[in-house]
């Protein structure tokens, strides 16, 4: 089992660790292998960060708060913290996706030109200059 973190955030494991605050090599919550598996399973480091938080929260949910004399350990607070962090990551990811806009991909200019050159195809319904009063521009397809 291993731990790695690069502050340059040049790999998905480091990005997840940064998102969830698991950057201390002396006191880390998840192994690199577990984080890598989450990235693969959930398709990216943002979703993996959310799931890692939920996984850590589940670990602390199974532990009991302890009070011994003047020392107390509140696992329920850690569980609550990581559950809230997962919710925040999910909300932020949703905001980023909502602001991303639309992107048309897969439109290839040569494919469009080949379709237009196909003689067995219906003619274009619209073209540049279609409503001009002169014939200038007629026949130029949009």
Order of alpha helices (4+ residues) and beta strands (2+ residues): alpha-alpha-alpha-beta-beta-alpha-alpha-beta-beta
